[in-house]
């Protein structure tokens, strides 16, 4: 009897099988204990103390576990008798191979939140060029994977193919022998595209930390593997001048990273301190292979861009840094025809967009990042997480549609309770979740998530939920409203058409690679035009009907720019889902070290803890349940 052929594994099943370890022979031990790795992960993330980890390891040994690493962890602090030494023993045993340079300390002005007195404290930061060099020399295998070194040449070839204007006059295109800068990247296979990200995150009830981080733009790993901390400083003790010296050193480090060599002078062009590591390394290549890194994307939301980078605020007269659009009304005076940011149809717009060459001379010099040669506001990318999903375009669209359906009888008394109508809608959405196998789902949907229940017609509605929940809610909602709405009613037609166009646009970006071909880009522009046309019609209808629905905010305008700039790179590659997760982890670190520490000294404590976390992440396979293979899809 012939046996059936073995089933061939494909896709994610094949990847899972590859990750499985080989079976151990009888009496053999794995090189590193899985339990120890998990306990170290909890300790490094600030979720468990070293003392508690030692106690758990000790109990495992008493229960019969005999792995050498586990016994070593259990014996820390003289088997728990001197529990205060557990942290020291963990550092000497599990972090003895740490080859990362310590954080550099800078004097900054701070305001003590308890006394309101102004003083000077030291802030520590991980200079990107030093960490880049450490990864290349001491963690070379992980360096190759983090920065996707094998794909660098192909990336820059695609950048040149789409004729990205940001290459114009950029230092990475400078031929030093001829002294010419053409739109061709020199040494492309050794030039790493980077992103830089900043965000504030709450780490205790009354305080937040401002967290700057960076990483490789090509990385597909989880947040911890793809992001690296620069500095995290509490806002409660921050003054206007606090970040000035910190940003000066960040700029200095990024310039060295772009050059590919350790700096020969200090950040103020002063001689390097005698005997310092900077003087010893001056003028030498950052990596033995000659790699360099260039900031190709600045990522966050409009609030950070305006408050931190000094770009126009959405409430200012000229709210956009990419074009000359204006507020519809400024002190009662209407803007020129075709200049209002609320105009969504392209045929009605008369905006003049800023080129990269113009942006370089525009005058955003007040922030140090824009003083780096070749870096302009064109590197500032619109984040789909905030522009589309988190109180953005899709949030307003879904909120208005749900509000319309719940209050189908207009502003007066409803024949059916709005909450009952919403419950019916959500029950059908849940069926679509299962049918479409959506990975992220809303667990409940209440009327308070759409509008103020007591005054439902007082303000514009929007769906209040997390970004990933909003993203996956829309495809599930689409077939529901198609079945509920009247296909002959013009208002209903435009609602279905607007939602359908946006769902297709997001799916297009999800399915496309890092660079869109001409056909895909043309399709993206077409879907965007269809959405804006329908939404603009709905906005005009709502105003005529005196309904607070389908509001147009500045995010609709930036959504238009996001779609237009997709000719350079897929916007999905610059969305901040992983960045938000990373700063959340830094918040946990801050919470774990805050006890008994002054706010003005917290920055150094967080960086010390982060170095342990980063080293273990790089050194131990399976740490934090991560593998050095491409990670999950962006939500």
Secondary structure, 3 states (H helix, E strand, C coil): CCCCCCCCCCHHHHHHHHHCCCCCCCCCCCCCCHHHHHHHHHHHCCCCCHHHHHHHHHHHHHCCCCCHHHHHHHCHHHHCCCHHHHHHHHHHHHCCCCCCCCCEEEEEEEECCCCCCEEEEEEEECCHHHHHHHHHHHCHHHHHHHCCHHHHHHHHHHHHHCCCHHHCCCHHHEECCCCEECCCCCCHHHEEEEEEEEEEEEEECCEEEEEEEEEECCCCCCHHHHCEEEEEEEHHHECCCHHHHHHHHHHHHHHHHHHCECCCECCCCCECCCCCHHHHHCCCECCCCCCEEEEEEEEECHHHHHHCCCCCCCCCCCCCCCECCECCEECCEECCCCCECCCCCHHHCCCCECCHHHHHCCCCCCCHHHHCCCCCHHHEEECHHHHHHCCCHHHHHHHHHHHHHHCCCCCCCCCCCHHHHHHHHHHHHHHHHHHHCCCCCCCCCCHHHCCCCCCCCCCCCCCCCCHHHHHHHHHHHHHHHHHHCCCCCHHHHHHHHHHHHHHHHHHHHHHCCCCCCHHHHHHHHHHHHHHHHHHHHHHHHHHHCCCCCCCCCHHHHHHHHHHHHHHCCCHHHHCCHHHHHHHHHHHHHHHHHCCCCCHHHHHHHHHHHHHHHHHHHHHCCCHHHCCCCCCCCCC
